[in-house]
Amino acid sequence: TINEGTFTYFCSGQVHEANTFGPNIGFVDRLYIFGEEIDDGKMFAIHEKTLYQITGVGVGDASLIQGGVNGMGFDSLENAALISTGEEDHVVMMLSP
């Protein structure tokens, strides 16, 4: 499902396996994550052959964060590294332009 159109081009991406950091720690499912390497680019994820845009989308009131945009902000994005929080409910993604 693409909410804002298609992607322009990307340079690289990463596959993140389920439970990367141990049982129930990491993403629940296997994901391929990649970003557009352009100004105001979008970040995408592929899960089981479905393309999802994960920038600029979401639910709730984001009026106080990211210029009022739900989801991740738009930027020139390339890589997404996972960092374990040690918690089952949260994973940190460190993004690099």
N, C-alpha and C positions, 0 to 999 in steps of 0.2 A: 504494500500500500504506500503510495507516494502522496503526501499531502500538499506539497508545494511545487510539483513539477518534476523534471528529471534532473540528473546530475550532469555537470559540464565535463569535467575530466578529473581523474585522480591519479596519484603517483604510486601509492602503496596502501596496503591494508594489512590487517592482522586477523588470524583465526584465534579465537579464545575458546578453549574447550570447557565443557561443563565441569564444575567442581575443581577448578584449576588449583586451588590451594588446599584441597582435602575434602572429605565428605561434607556436603552442604555448605561449602565455603567457596565462593566464586559465582559465576553466572549459573543459572539453573540449566540452561541449554547451551549448545555449541553456537557461537555467533561469529560472523565475519564482519568486521567493522572497518570502514574507510571514510575518508573525508575528501572534499573538493579542495584542491590547492589553488584557490582563487580568492580575491577579496570578497568578503561576505559569503564564503562558501558554506555548504551544508555538510553535516555528518550523517552517514547512513549505516544501517546494519542489515545484514542478510541472515534470515533464520528460515531454514527449511524451504529454500527457493523463493521466499517472499522478501521484497525490498522494503525497508522501513526508513523513513526520514526521522532522525532523532534530534534535529535542531529546529528551534522555533515552533515546536508543537508541544502540546501537553494540556493539562486540565488545571483548573483552579485559578486563583488570583495571583498573578506575577507582577502586579503594578509596582512593587517596591524593588524588584530585582531585574537585572539584565535589560534595562530599558523597557520593561513591561512585556517582555517576550517569555512565554512559557517554554519549558524545555531548555536545551543548551543554546547559547547564543551563536550567531553566525560569525564565522571567521575563516581564515585560510588554514585548514586543518589537514594533517597528514597521518600521524600515528597516534594510537591509543594504547597505552600500557596499563595493565591492571596492577593494583596494589591491594594486598590483603589488609583488611581492617581487623581480622581475627573474629569478626562477627558473621553470623549466618544471614543477616538481613541487609548488609551493605557491602558494596565493592567500590573502590575508588578507581576512576579512570583518569590517568594523567595524559593530557593531550599535548601534542607538539605541533607547531606550525611548520 
